[in-house]
Every structure is written in C-alpha cells, then in structure tokens.
Amino acid sequence: MPEISAFQKRQLDQIKAGYFNLLEYPPMREKTISLSSVSPLLFAGEFYLHPFYIKPEKSVEICE
C-alpha cells in the first residue's frame, strides 16, 4: 500500500479525535457514527471518486 500523505494523516487524526469526543456523549446512534466517522473515511479513501458511486436504498412501503 502507498504511504499516506501528511494531509491524509491529519484527516485521519481529526476523524479519530471526533469519534473519541462523541464517545463522551452517549448514546452513539448509527446516523451519528455515519456522519462523524464513515463519511469522512470514505472521502479520505477517495471512495466518492470514479469508478465508485453511491446508489440510494430502494424505498419500502408497508400497507395494511
């Protein structure tokens, strides 16, 4: 694997610090973790750049 740059190292350090900060204020919900950790990691890992893309989940309607 290639070495990470100083900028990427700072990004990862910020993501980690933000995550540990949020642990001080439970409960940690899925949306909170996604916004604070998963999304920044996807940007840092360049998973939003070609050839990757995101598709929304299909809606489900429940009727009685």
Secondary structure, 3 states (H helix, E strand, C coil): CCCCCHHHHHHHHHHHHHHHHHHCCCCCCHHHHHHHHHHHHHHHCCCCCCCCCCCCCCCCCCCC
